[in-house]
Amino acid sequence: MKNVIFFLSALSSIALSFAFATEKKDELKGSFSGKVTTIDGNSIIGASIYFTDIKVGSVSDINGNFSFQNIPEGKHLVEISHVGYSTIIEQVDIIGDTKKDFILSQSVVENNAVIVTGVGSATTSKKIPFSVVSVGKQAIFQNASTNLMESIAKIGGVSTLATGPAISKPVIRGLGYNRVLTINDGVRQEGQQWGDEHGIEIDEASVSKVELLKGPASLIYGSDAMAGVLNIITNVPVANNTIKENVSSNYQTNNRLRSVNATASGNKNGFNWSMYSSNRAAADYKNKYDGYVYNSKFKENNVGGYLGYNGNWGYSHLLVSKFNLTTGLVEGERDTEGYFIKPLAGGGEARATDDDFKSTTAQIPYQHIQHFKIATDNSLK
């Protein structure tokens, strides 16, 4: 509850900074509409239509139709996607009332023509000299894992370096640490470069999309991108005049991991917002060699979101997040019979018990990672 109060207080204190945007609302002119169908002409319900450069999106209705109002006139990249279908990326020229239909073909793999954000402007992967792979929110949720990196580690050429169930960092083509740049909504996330006991420190419940750039990208992103870039995007607005809430939970039997995630998002006349809260706790995990591994437990409590406005002049978003992780550090010390031992207060040691393995409270040694972030994401036409 304290995290939720903290988040609401942070957003309310800066909400007035977006008031100026309402004065520009009457300058919006263009509209865009159409229909999304299959090759056979069947309507596709719930297809995502998203303008990346102005961060405006919608979904197709029961008849496959979609419509946008108050879109800035000019050229835009539009991404049309749906689970089980190849993604389409096209440039559309909005002039007055613009209409265009899209046909999606079935596919079991992600289309390579993803939009690359985080550069000077949105562009397609065909225009950049390295391999790009996109992973959506649904794909992340479908891969049950204990952290974000494990969810995307099945991509070819990508692996993880883990020092526990809660700590994992990206490795691209054998290179990691400060040779892989992690970006979260345009902000460099450098915690995973500090040492073995630091992961990327981003809550997977907040992630809308992950773009993985495999190959040297320093010319676009600067230093630390020798192996590639992990671009993590969270602030994707929902369709206009829409409010969405979602609550999800997860339980894993190996380490008794239990998690609860709640999100709420809205978009009304250009004003858009989103907030999330997640809580996870896990006891010691078990493997076939050691049994339960003492002090591999962790607890994680995160909260965050954004508040923004999208207009004909572009968009401006304020992002707030608080990451809070306490995780045990596995030393692996055992007694003469091969059982894990634990340190006792005041000195001495004792054999770890079943109650110790089932507890979710990290014991000494452990690390407590906290960081609070306030950032802005702006784009002016």
PyMOL commands that set and color helices and strands:
alter all, ss='L'
color gray80, all
select helices_A, chain A and resi 2-27+125-127+137-142+148-152+177-179+191-193+204-206+218-221+354-358
alter helices_A, ss='H'
color red, helices_A
select strands_A, chain A and resi 30-38+48-51+56-59+65-71+74-81+88-94+97-99+102-104+115-116+123-124+131-136+158-162+168-172+180-184+187-188+209-214+228-233+242-252+257-268+271-282+286-287+291-292+298-311+314-328+341-343+349-351+366-380
alter strands_A, ss='S'
color yellow, strands_A
deselect
rebuild
show_as cartoon
